[in-house]
Amino acid sequence: MKLPLSQQKGFFAEYYLKLRAAGGATCESDIAKLSTCGNDDERVAYVDQLSWVRDGDAELQVQREFNGKSLTASAELKERATVSFKQKKWIEAMLLYSRSYVALPNDKVLERSIALANRSATLYHMQKYCECLVDIRRSLELEYPKDLVYKLYERQARCYVALKDYPRTISAFKKCITAMDDSTLPADRRSKLHLDAMTMIKMLERDPRTGKQAARQEKLAKTNFKYEEKAQALPDEKEFVSSLVRIDQNPQEGRFARAAADVQVGQELLVEHPYVAVLLEKYAHTHCEYCFVRTVVPVACPGCSDVIYCSEQCQQRSADKYHKYECGILPIIWRSGASINNHMALRIIASKPLDYFLQLRPSLDEDLSLEQLLSLPKDDFRRVAHLERHQKERAASNFFQYVLMARFLTRCLQSAGYFGTEPQPDQIRTINALLLRSLQFIQFNTHEVAELHKYSSEGREKSIFIGGAIYPTLALFNHSCDPGVVRYFRGTTIHINSVRPIEAGLPINENYGPIYTQDKREDRQARLKDLYWFECNCDACLDNWPLFDELPRDLIRFRCDAPNNCAAIIEVPPTCNDFMINCVTCGETTNILKGLKVMQDTEMMTRTAKRLYDTGEYSKALNKFVDLLRIMYEVLAPPFPDFCECQQHLKDCFLNLGNVYKLD
């Protein structure tokens, strides 16, 4: 028996093709009339009244799915985990216990406490003591069986011993002794455990370090320190826009970032939280769905088994903000073949109550000055709704595809209860239109959230795309194939730092993907035109800079240092014996001896910086590469190989300060 269309993998593409076929002879002309619609509300209303579209709605049956929550499946995973544990396959056992825990229905409290306790045992054997303490705490909160609680307290004590936290070790051993009163341990085993615990207590009470630690802990008690903080999510970071950044606007460049004063190499220019961020399905069981931190001790969603969290705090924030409308809906979104951009559009709406959008809608299209836009609260929908969406350049067929996707996403929200028990047609159309708008601006303003994967044994690193996000301020930065900044991520928070000097008044450009050192100009131009609908006019494109491998190594590019502020470049072969060179542009003479000395001095600095990088001292290496770039840039002009290599090393240093995963 053939599955219904919405149960099939990648069904949205088939739905679209079937719909067009059902449109018959009038399909193309019907779609073409979309070009006469003046706004998204009209486009949604027009498509809604097409009879062949309404007839095709029967193919899109959307119902919440919670198939992953199963006591039977959880029990099977637990059995497999126990076998692995007995075979001392700790990583395998830990992963299976995690899957067993995530699969448990929320009302199976006892089973969940046992799953967490079992996982804590594997973490202890893996010497993941902080993570082990997290699971012990969670298991105790779920009221682990009283006759077995002594085991958790003993394990807790052993973790504290390993962490050299003696006051907490003593406390845990005392709790273990008390808990043995409820155990069914044979007398001889109880006696031995009691003796071992008392021996440790007395030994540690005599240790002078215990008293010092206790005094320090009492002083720090107000900070509410927990070991799980070491094992869990990154601390919240404050947002920051440097005073060096000024957002400007003109007819040629639109809205863009400009240097308000001279920017030096390595300066932090922006730290920004996302307006919306969505994790790729591929990482849904390895990373926190809310903050994107990779976690080995995940917290499960009470309702579904589709996502995990690094902490109870992230799970609650997600539930309060949007997951209550995504819980049970994610399987159908993933199965549909909808891109991460489509998922982001749904989450934008799910993150705010219906009334918020209904009240905002009448004023949404009001013209806002740049100052008004930038002064809006960061969570105001208008901060993203007014981003570039190229409405005037869109073909009717493109609008049609987007309207269909918006209708599907609206149906997902409706199934999840977003519109309440009695959805009103006008409310549904409003959200449909806002989803259509969101799909348009998301297309041109999404950033890939990355994680640096390190293969230490091979000495190899690779930046991996783990999710997508929109950063309202960064979205206003224009593109260059020779960007002035690098971006890296801590969780979903983005950091922007300069990788070369930028003079006051010049644009601060980032990079949308194609970069001159790796991609030829025609390929860059074609890609940017296809994805972002513009033609790049950066220096690397205008002057057709060669790829890195093709950069001439038999020429040194000196800056003219004439007092008339000449901006010309003087190209000199390394074999040149003259130190005084005439500039063909201004006619003045430049002394290249300083530049030649810089080339010699930077060789030693480069070796030192690389050594620091290879030993994992990334902050120190970063400072060395910053000095190198600053010195080079004073007398030499890009593009040239040494400068490109130094810039790349600097970028690598910044990446190592963000999301990093060591695979071996």
C-alpha positions as CSV (number, residue, x, y, z in Angstrom):
1,M,0.0,0.0,0.0
2,K,1.4,3.4,-1.1
3,L,2.0,5.9,1.7
4,P,0.1,9.2,1.6
5,L,2.2,11.9,-0.1
6,S,3.0,13.8,3.1
7,Q,4.4,10.5,4.6
8,Q,6.9,10.2,1.7
9,K,10.5,11.4,1.9
10,G,11.0,14.7,0.0
11,F,7.2,15.0,-0.7
12,F,7.1,18.8,-1.2
13,A,8.8,18.7,-4.6
14,E,6.4,16.0,-5.8
15,Y,3.4,18.0,-4.4
16,Y,4.6,21.0,-6.4
17,L,4.9,19.0,-9.6
18,K,1.5,17.3,-9.1
19,L,-0.1,20.7,-8.5
20,R,1.3,22.2,-11.7
21,A,0.1,19.2,-13.6
22,A,-3.4,19.6,-12.1
23,G,-3.4,23.2,-13.2
24,G,-3.6,22.0,-16.8
25,A,-3.8,24.4,-19.7
26,T,-4.3,27.5,-17.5
27,C,-1.5,26.8,-15.1
28,E,1.2,29.0,-16.6
29,S,-1.2,31.9,-17.3
30,D,-2.6,31.6,-13.7
31,I,0.9,31.8,-12.2
32,A,1.9,34.7,-14.5
33,K,-0.9,36.8,-13.1
34,L,0.9,36.8,-9.8
35,S,3.1,39.6,-11.3
36,T,0.1,41.9,-11.1
37,C,-0.2,41.6,-7.3
38,G,1.1,44.5,-5.4
39,N,2.1,42.9,-2.1
40,D,2.3,39.6,-0.3
41,D,-1.2,39.8,1.1
42,E,-2.5,40.0,-2.5
43,R,-0.2,37.1,-3.7
44,V,-1.5,34.8,-0.9
45,A,-5.1,35.7,-1.5
46,Y,-4.7,35.2,-5.3
47,V,-3.1,31.7,-5.0
48,D,-5.7,30.7,-2.3
49,Q,-8.6,31.3,-4.8
50,L,-7.1,29.1,-7.5
51,S,-9.3,26.0,-7.6
52,W,-6.5,23.6,-8.7
53,V,-4.4,24.8,-5.7
54,R,-7.3,24.3,-3.3
55,D,-7.9,20.8,-4.7
56,G,-4.3,19.9,-4.2
57,D,-4.4,20.8,-0.5
58,A,-5.8,17.3,0.3
59,E,-2.3,16.0,-0.5
60,L,-0.7,18.0,2.4
61,Q,-2.1,16.3,5.5
62,V,-0.1,17.6,8.5
63,Q,-0.4,15.9,11.9
64,R,1.9,16.0,14.8
65,E,4.1,12.9,15.2
66,F,5.6,11.5,18.4
67,N,6.8,8.1,17.1
68,G,10.2,8.5,18.7
69,K,8.8,8.3,22.3
70,S,8.4,4.6,23.0
71,L,8.9,2.6,26.2
72,T,9.5,-0.5,24.1
73,A,12.2,1.1,21.9
74,S,13.8,2.6,25.0
75,A,14.0,-0.7,26.7
76,E,15.6,-2.3,23.7
77,L,18.2,0.5,23.6
78,K,18.8,0.1,27.3
79,E,19.5,-3.7,26.9
80,R,22.0,-2.9,24.1
81,A,23.7,-0.3,26.2
82,T,24.0,-2.7,29.1
83,V,25.7,-5.2,26.9
84,S,28.2,-2.5,25.7
85,F,28.8,-1.4,29.3
86,K,29.7,-4.9,30.4
87,Q,32.1,-5.2,27.4
88,K,33.6,-1.9,28.6
89,K,32.7,-0.1,25.4
90,W,32.1,3.1,27.2
91,I,31.4,5.5,24.4
92,E,29.0,3.1,22.7
93,A,27.2,2.4,26.0
94,M,27.0,6.2,26.8
95,L,25.4,6.9,23.4
96,L,22.9,4.1,23.7
97,Y,21.9,5.1,27.2
98,S,21.3,8.6,25.8
99,R,19.1,7.3,23.1
100,S,17.2,5.2,25.6
101,Y,16.7,8.2,27.8
102,V,15.5,10.5,24.9
103,A,13.1,7.8,23.8
104,L,11.3,7.6,27.2
105,P,7.9,9.2,27.5
106,N,7.9,12.0,29.9
107,D,5.6,10.2,32.4
108,K,8.1,7.3,32.8
109,V,9.9,9.1,35.7
110,L,11.4,6.0,37.3
111,E,12.8,4.8,34.0
112,R,14.2,8.2,33.1
113,S,16.0,8.3,36.5
114,I,17.5,4.9,35.9
115,A,18.6,5.8,32.3
116,L,20.4,8.9,33.6
117,A,22.0,6.9,36.5
118,N,23.3,4.3,34.0
119,R,24.6,7.0,31.7
120,S,26.4,8.6,34.7
121,A,28.2,5.3,35.3
122,T,29.6,5.2,31.7
123,L,30.7,8.8,32.0
124,Y,32.5,8.0,35.2
125,H,34.4,5.2,33.5
126,M,35.2,7.7,30.6
127,Q,36.6,10.1,33.3
128,K,34.1,12.7,32.3
129,Y,33.6,13.6,35.9
130,C,31.8,17.0,35.5
131,E,29.3,15.4,33.0
132,C,28.9,12.4,35.4
133,L,27.9,14.9,38.2
134,V,25.3,16.5,35.9
135,D,23.6,13.1,35.3
136,I,23.8,12.1,39.0
137,R,22.1,15.4,40.0
138,R,19.3,14.8,37.3
139,S,18.8,11.3,38.4
140,L,18.4,12.3,42.1
141,E,15.9,15.0,41.1
142,L,13.8,12.3,39.4
143,E,13.8,10.3,42.6
144,Y,16.0,7.4,41.8
145,P,15.0,4.3,43.8
146,K,15.8,4.8,47.5
147,D,17.3,1.4,47.9
148,L,19.9,2.2,45.2
149,V,20.6,5.9,45.9
150,Y,23.7,5.1,47.9
151,K,25.3,4.1,44.6
152,L,24.8,7.6,43.2
153,Y,26.2,9.3,46.2
154,E,29.3,7.0,46.2
155,R,29.8,7.8,42.5
156,Q,29.3,11.4,43.2
157,A,32.0,11.2,45.9
158,R,34.4,9.5,43.6
159,C,33.9,12.2,41.0
160,Y,34.7,14.9,43.6
161,V,37.8,13.0,44.6
162,A,39.0,13.0,41.0
163,L,38.3,16.7,40.8
164,K,40.2,17.3,44.0
165,D,37.1,18.9,45.6
166,Y,37.5,17.5,49.2
167,P,34.6,19.3,51.0
168,R,32.1,18.0,48.5
169,T,33.7,14.6,48.6
170,I,33.1,14.4,52.4
171,S,29.5,15.6,52.0
172,A,28.8,13.0,49.3
173,F,30.3,10.1,51.3
174,K,28.2,11.1,54.3
175,K,25.1,11.0,52.2
176,C,26.2,7.6,50.9
177,I,26.4,6.3,54.5
178,T,23.0,7.7,55.4
179,A,21.4,6.3,52.2
180,M,22.7,2.8,52.9
181,D,20.0,2.6,55.6
182,D,17.4,2.2,52.8
183,S,19.5,-0.3,50.8
184,T,19.1,-4.0,50.6
185,L,22.9,-4.6,50.6
186,P,24.2,-7.7,52.4
187,A,25.7,-6.9,55.7
188,D,29.3,-7.7,54.7
189,R,29.1,-5.4,51.6
190,R,27.4,-2.6,53.6
191,S,30.1,-2.9,56.3
192,K,32.9,-2.6,53.7
193,L,31.4,0.4,51.9
194,H,30.8,2.1,55.3
195,L,34.4,1.5,56.3
196,D,35.7,2.8,53.0
197,A,33.6,5.9,53.2
198,M,34.5,6.6,56.8
199,T,38.2,6.1,56.0
200,M,38.0,8.7,53.2
201,I,36.1,11.1,55.3
202,K,38.6,11.0,58.2
203,M,41.6,11.2,55.8
204,L,40.2,14.2,54.0
205,E,39.1,16.0,57.2
206,R,42.7,15.9,58.3
207,D,44.0,17.2,55.0
208,P,44.8,21.0,55.3
209,R,43.5,21.6,51.7
210,T,40.0,20.6,52.8
211,G,39.7,23.6,55.2
212,K,41.1,26.0,52.7
213,Q,38.7,24.8,50.0
214,A,35.7,24.9,52.3
215,A,36.5,28.6,53.2
216,R,36.9,29.5,49.5
217,Q,33.6,27.7,48.6
218,E,31.7,29.5,51.4
219,K,33.0,32.8,50.0
220,L,31.9,31.9,46.5
221,A,28.6,30.4,47.6
222,K,26.7,33.5,46.3
223,T,27.9,32.7,42.7
224,N,26.0,29.4,42.9
225,F,28.8,27.5,41.2
226,K,28.0,24.1,39.8
227,Y,30.3,21.6,38.2
228,E,27.8,21.1,35.4
229,E,28.7,24.7,34.3
230,K,32.0,23.3,33.2
231,A,30.4,20.5,31.2
232,Q,27.5,22.4,29.7
233,A,26.5,25.5,27.7
234,L,28.6,28.6,27.1
235,P,27.8,31.6,29.3
236,D,25.6,34.2,27.8
237,E,27.6,36.8,26.0
238,K,26.8,40.5,25.9
239,E,26.0,42.0,22.5
240,F,28.4,44.6,21.2
241,V,28.7,47.0,18.3
242,S,32.0,48.8,18.1
243,S,32.0,52.6,17.9
244,L,34.3,52.0,14.9
245,V,31.2,50.7,12.9
246,R,28.8,53.1,11.3
247,I,25.8,51.9,9.3
248,D,25.3,54.1,6.3
249,Q,23.1,54.2,3.2
250,N,23.2,55.4,-0.4
251,P,21.5,54.5,-3.7
252,Q,24.5,52.6,-5.1
253,E,25.4,50.4,-2.1
254,G,22.1,50.3,-0.2
255,R,22.7,50.0,3.6
256,F,26.2,49.1,4.5
257,A,28.8,49.2,7.2
258,R,31.5,51.9,7.1
259,A,34.5,52.5,9.3
260,A,33.8,55.5,11.6
261,A,37.5,55.7,12.4
262,D,40.6,53.8,11.4
263,V,40.2,50.1,12.2
264,Q,43.3,48.1,13.2
265,V,43.9,44.5,12.5
266,G,42.3,42.1,15.0
267,Q,39.8,44.5,16.5
268,E,36.4,43.1,17.5
269,L,33.7,45.0,15.7
270,L,30.5,43.1,16.4
271,V,29.1,40.5,18.8
272,E,25.5,39.6,18.0
273,H,22.9,37.1,19.0
274,P,20.7,35.8,16.2
275,Y,17.2,37.0,15.6
276,V,16.5,33.4,14.6
277,A,18.7,30.3,14.5
278,V,17.9,26.8,13.3
279,L,20.0,23.7,13.7
280,L,20.4,21.3,10.8
281,E,18.5,18.0,11.2
282,K,21.8,16.1,10.9
283,Y,23.0,17.6,14.2
284,A,19.6,17.3,16.1
285,H,20.9,14.5,18.3
286,T,24.4,15.8,18.9
287,H,23.9,19.6,19.6
288,C,21.6,21.6,21.8
289,E,18.6,22.7,19.7
290,Y,18.5,26.1,21.4
291,C,22.2,27.2,21.7
292,F,23.9,24.8,19.2
293,V,26.5,23.6,21.9
294,R,27.6,20.0,21.3
295,T,26.6,18.0,24.4
296,V,27.3,14.5,25.6
297,V,24.8,14.6,28.5
298,P,21.7,15.9,26.7
299,V,18.4,16.8,28.3
300,A,15.4,15.3,26.4
301,C,12.3,17.2,25.2
302,P,9.4,16.0,27.3
303,G,7.2,15.6,24.3
304,C,9.3,14.4,21.4
305,S,12.6,12.6,20.7
306,D,13.5,14.8,17.7
307,V,15.8,17.3,19.5
308,I,18.1,17.4,22.6
309,Y,19.3,20.2,24.9
310,C,22.5,20.9,26.7
311,S,20.7,21.9,29.9
312,E,17.3,22.3,31.5
313,Q,17.6,26.0,31.0
314,C,17.9,25.7,27.2
315,Q,15.1,23.2,27.1
316,Q,12.8,25.5,29.0
317,R,13.8,28.6,26.9
318,S,13.1,26.7,23.7
319,A,9.7,25.4,25.0
320,D,8.7,28.9,26.2
321,K,9.7,30.5,22.9
322,Y,8.9,28.3,20.0
323,H,9.3,24.5,20.5
324,K,5.7,24.2,21.8
325,Y,4.7,24.7,18.2
326,E,7.5,22.7,16.6
327,C,7.2,19.7,19.0
328,G,5.9,16.8,16.9
329,I,6.0,18.9,13.7
330,L,9.8,18.6,13.0
331,P,9.5,15.2,11.4
332,I,7.2,16.4,8.7
333,I,9.2,19.5,8.0
334,W,12.4,17.4,7.7
335,R,10.6,14.8,5.6
336,S,9.1,17.4,3.3
337,G,12.5,18.3,1.9
338,A,12.0,21.9,3.1
339,S,15.4,23.8,3.4
340,I,16.7,25.2,6.6
341,N,15.6,28.6,5.3
342,N,12.0,27.4,5.3
343,H,12.4,26.1,8.8
344,M,13.7,29.5,9.9
345,A,10.6,31.2,8.5
346,L,8.4,29.0,10.5
347,R,10.4,29.6,13.7
348,I,10.3,33.3,13.2
349,I,6.5,33.1,13.5
350,A,6.5,30.4,16.2
351,S,8.7,32.5,18.4
352,K,6.1,35.2,18.8
353,P,2.4,34.9,19.8
354,L,-0.3,35.4,17.1
355,D,-1.5,38.6,18.7
356,Y,1.9,40.2,18.3
357,F,1.8,39.8,14.5
358,L,-1.8,40.8,14.2
359,Q,-1.1,44.0,16.0
360,L,2.1,44.7,14.1
361,R,0.7,43.9,10.7
362,P,-1.0,47.3,9.9
363,S,2.2,49.3,10.5
364,L,4.7,46.8,9.0
365,D,5.1,48.4,5.6
366,E,5.6,51.9,7.0
367,D,8.8,53.5,5.7
368,L,11.4,53.7,8.5
369,S,14.6,55.7,8.3
370,L,17.9,54.0,8.9
371,E,18.1,55.6,12.4
372,Q,14.5,54.4,13.2
373,L,15.3,50.9,12.1
374,L,18.5,50.6,14.1
375,S,16.8,51.9,17.2
376,L,14.2,49.2,17.2
377,P,14.5,46.5,19.9
378,K,16.5,43.5,18.7
379,D,13.6,41.2,18.9
380,D,11.3,43.5,16.9
381,F,10.1,41.7,13.7
382,R,10.6,44.9,11.7
383,R,14.4,44.5,12.3
384,V,14.4,41.6,9.9
385,A,11.2,42.3,7.9
386,H,12.9,45.4,6.3
387,L,16.0,43.5,5.1
388,E,16.6,43.2,1.4
389,R,14.2,40.8,-0.4
390,H,14.4,41.9,-4.1
391,Q,10.6,42.0,-4.6
392,K,10.8,43.9,-7.9
393,E,13.2,41.4,-9.5
394,R,11.2,38.3,-8.6
395,A,9.5,36.2,-11.3
396,A,5.9,35.2,-10.9
397,S,7.0,31.5,-10.8
398,N,9.3,32.2,-7.9
399,F,6.5,33.9,-5.9
400,F,4.3,30.9,-6.7
401,Q,6.8,28.4,-5.2
402,Y,7.2,30.6,-2.1
403,V,3.5,31.0,-1.6
404,L,3.1,27.3,-1.7
405,M,5.8,26.8,0.9
406,A,4.3,29.5,3.1
407,R,0.9,27.8,2.9
408,F,2.5,24.5,3.9
409,L,4.3,26.1,6.9
410,T,1.1,27.8,7.9
411,R,-0.6,24.4,7.9
412,C,2.2,23.1,10.2
413,L,1.6,25.9,12.6
414,Q,-2.2,25.4,12.5
415,S,-1.7,21.7,13.3
416,A,0.5,22.6,16.2
417,G,-2.2,24.8,17.7
418,Y,-0.6,28.2,16.9
419,F,-4.0,29.7,15.9
420,G,-5.9,28.2,18.9
421,T,-8.9,25.9,18.8
422,E,-10.9,28.1,16.3
423,P,-8.6,29.4,13.6
424,Q,-9.9,32.5,11.8
425,P,-9.4,32.6,8.0
426,D,-8.2,36.2,8.1
427,Q,-5.6,35.3,10.8
428,I,-4.4,32.4,8.7
429,R,-4.0,34.6,5.7
430,T,-2.0,37.2,7.7
431,I,0.5,34.7,8.9
432,N,0.6,33.1,5.5
433,A,1.6,36.5,4.1
434,L,4.2,37.1,6.8
435,L,5.7,33.7,6.1
436,L,5.9,34.6,2.4
437,R,7.7,37.8,3.4
438,S,10.1,35.9,5.7
439,L,11.0,33.4,3.0
440,Q,12.1,36.3,0.8
441,F,14.3,38.2,3.2
442,I,15.8,34.9,4.6
443,Q,17.0,34.0,1.1
444,F,19.5,36.9,1.0
445,N,20.3,37.4,4.7
446,T,21.1,34.0,6.2
447,H,24.5,33.2,7.7
448,E,25.7,29.6,8.1
449,V,26.6,28.8,11.7
450,A,29.8,26.9,11.7
451,E,31.8,24.5,13.9
452,L,35.5,23.9,13.4
453,H,36.3,20.2,13.2
454,K,39.9,19.3,14.1
455,Y,41.6,16.1,13.0
456,S,44.6,16.3,15.2
457,S,46.3,13.1,14.0
458,E,46.2,14.5,10.4
459,G,46.9,18.1,11.4
460,R,43.8,19.0,9.4
461,E,40.9,21.4,10.2
462,K,37.6,22.0,8.4
463,S,34.8,24.4,9.1
464,I,31.4,22.6,9.1
465,F,27.9,24.1,8.5
466,I,25.7,23.0,11.5
467,G,22.9,25.5,11.2
468,G,21.6,28.8,9.9
469,A,20.8,32.1,11.5
470,I,19.9,35.8,10.8
471,Y,21.9,38.5,12.5
472,P,20.1,41.8,11.9
473,T,23.1,44.1,12.2
474,L,25.6,41.9,10.3
475,A,23.0,41.5,7.6
476,L,23.6,45.1,6.7
477,F,27.3,44.5,6.0
478,N,28.0,44.3,2.2
479,H,30.1,41.6,0.5
480,S,33.7,41.7,-0.8
481,C,35.7,38.9,-2.3
482,D,38.6,40.3,-0.3
483,P,36.7,40.8,3.1
484,G,38.0,43.0,5.8
485,V,36.6,40.8,8.6
486,V,36.4,37.2,9.8
487,R,33.4,35.7,11.6
488,Y,33.4,32.9,14.1
489,F,30.7,31.5,16.5
490,R,30.3,30.6,20.1
491,G,27.2,28.6,20.1
492,T,24.9,30.8,18.0
493,T,26.5,34.1,19.0
494,I,28.6,35.5,16.1
495,H,31.8,37.5,16.5
496,I,33.2,39.8,13.8
497,N,36.9,40.8,13.9
498,S,39.0,42.7,11.4
499,V,41.7,40.9,9.5
500,R,43.3,43.9,7.9
501,P,43.5,47.7,8.5
502,I,40.4,49.6,7.3
503,E,40.8,53.4,6.8
504,A,38.1,55.7,8.2
505,G,35.3,56.2,5.8
506,L,35.9,53.0,3.8
507,P,33.4,50.1,3.8
508,I,33.7,47.3,6.3
509,N,32.9,44.3,4.1
510,E,32.4,40.7,5.0
511,N,32.2,37.7,2.7
512,Y,29.1,35.9,1.4
513,G,31.0,32.8,0.3
514,P,33.2,33.2,-2.8
515,I,36.7,34.5,-2.0
516,Y,39.3,35.6,-4.5
517,T,42.1,33.4,-3.3
518,Q,40.0,30.2,-4.0
519,D,37.5,31.1,-6.8
520,K,38.0,32.7,-10.2
521,R,36.3,36.0,-10.8
522,E,33.8,34.5,-13.3
523,D,32.8,31.8,-10.9
524,R,32.5,34.3,-8.0
525,Q,30.4,36.6,-10.1
526,A,28.1,33.8,-11.3
527,R,27.6,32.4,-7.8
528,L,26.8,35.8,-6.3
529,K,24.4,36.6,-9.1
530,D,22.6,33.3,-8.7
531,L,22.4,33.4,-4.9
532,Y,22.2,37.1,-4.0
533,W,21.2,38.8,-7.3
534,F,24.0,41.4,-7.5
535,E,27.2,42.0,-9.4
536,C,30.3,42.3,-7.2
537,N,32.5,45.4,-7.8
538,C,35.1,44.9,-5.1
539,D,38.8,45.5,-5.8
540,A,39.5,41.8,-6.3
541,C,36.8,41.7,-9.0
542,L,37.5,45.0,-10.7
543,D,41.3,44.3,-10.9
544,N,40.8,40.5,-11.4
545,W,43.2,39.4,-8.7
546,P,44.7,36.0,-9.3
547,L,44.0,32.9,-7.2
548,F,46.3,32.3,-4.3
549,D,48.2,29.5,-6.2
550,E,48.6,31.9,-9.1
551,L,49.9,34.9,-7.2
552,P,53.2,36.0,-8.5
553,R,56.1,35.2,-6.2
554,D,58.7,37.0,-8.4
555,L,57.3,40.4,-7.6
556,I,57.0,42.4,-4.3
557,R,54.2,45.0,-4.2
558,F,55.3,48.1,-2.3
559,R,53.1,51.1,-1.4
560,C,54.3,54.4,-2.8
561,D,55.4,56.4,0.3
562,A,55.4,59.8,-1.4
563,P,54.3,62.7,0.8
564,N,51.5,63.5,-1.7
565,N,49.4,60.5,-0.5
566,C,49.8,58.7,-3.7
567,A,47.9,55.4,-3.6
568,A,49.9,53.7,-6.4
569,I,51.5,50.2,-6.1
570,I,55.1,49.8,-7.1
571,E,55.9,46.2,-8.2
572,V,59.6,45.2,-7.8
573,P,61.3,41.9,-8.4
574,P,63.2,40.4,-5.4
575,T,66.4,40.6,-7.4
576,C,66.2,44.4,-7.7
577,N,69.5,46.1,-6.5
578,D,68.1,49.6,-6.3
579,F,66.6,50.9,-3.1
580,M,65.2,54.1,-4.5
581,I,62.4,53.4,-7.0
582,N,60.5,56.0,-9.0
583,C,56.6,55.8,-8.9
584,V,55.2,55.8,-12.5
585,T,52.0,57.4,-11.1
586,C,53.2,60.4,-9.2
587,G,56.9,60.6,-10.3
588,E,58.1,60.7,-6.7
589,T,60.8,58.3,-5.3
590,T,60.1,55.5,-2.8
591,N,62.8,53.9,-0.6
592,I,62.0,50.2,-0.6
593,L,64.7,49.3,1.8
594,K,62.2,49.5,4.7
595,G,59.9,47.1,2.9
596,L,62.7,44.6,2.2
597,K,63.7,44.7,5.8
598,V,60.1,44.0,6.8
599,M,60.1,40.9,4.6
600,Q,63.2,39.6,6.4
601,D,61.8,40.4,9.9
602,T,58.5,38.8,9.3
603,E,60.0,35.4,8.5
604,M,61.1,34.9,12.1
605,M,57.9,36.2,13.5
606,T,55.9,33.9,11.2
607,R,57.8,30.8,12.4
608,T,57.1,31.8,16.0
609,A,53.4,32.4,15.4
610,K,53.0,29.1,13.6
611,R,54.8,27.3,16.5
612,L,52.4,28.9,19.0
613,Y,49.4,27.8,16.8
614,D,50.6,24.2,16.5
615,T,50.9,23.9,20.3
616,G,47.4,25.2,20.8
617,E,48.3,28.6,22.1
618,Y,45.8,30.3,19.9
619,S,45.5,33.7,21.7
620,K,49.3,34.2,21.7
621,A,49.5,33.1,18.0
622,L,46.7,35.5,17.2
623,N,48.6,38.4,18.7
624,K,51.7,37.5,16.6
625,F,49.7,37.3,13.4
626,V,48.1,40.6,14.1
627,D,51.5,42.2,14.5
628,L,52.7,40.6,11.3
629,L,49.7,41.9,9.3
630,R,50.1,45.4,10.7
631,I,53.8,45.5,9.8
632,M,53.2,44.1,6.3
633,Y,50.3,46.4,5.5
634,E,52.3,49.5,6.3
635,V,54.7,49.0,3.4
636,L,53.3,46.2,1.2
637,A,50.1,46.0,-0.7
638,P,47.8,43.0,-1.2
639,P,47.5,40.7,-2.9
640,F,50.7,38.9,-2.3
641,P,51.3,35.3,-0.9
642,D,52.8,36.1,2.5
643,F,50.0,38.5,3.4
644,C,47.3,36.0,2.3
645,E,48.8,33.2,4.3
646,C,49.1,35.4,7.4
647,Q,45.5,36.5,7.0
648,Q,44.4,32.8,6.8
649,H,46.4,32.0,9.9
650,L,44.8,34.8,11.7
651,K,41.3,33.6,10.7
652,D,42.2,30.1,11.9
653,C,43.2,31.5,15.3
654,F,39.8,33.2,15.6
655,L,38.0,30.0,14.5
656,N,39.7,28.1,17.3
657,L,38.3,30.6,19.8
658,G,34.7,29.6,18.8
659,N,32.8,26.3,18.2
660,V,35.4,23.5,18.1
661,Y,35.1,19.8,17.9
662,K,38.1,17.5,18.2
663,L,37.4,14.3,16.3
664,D,40.4,12.4,17.6
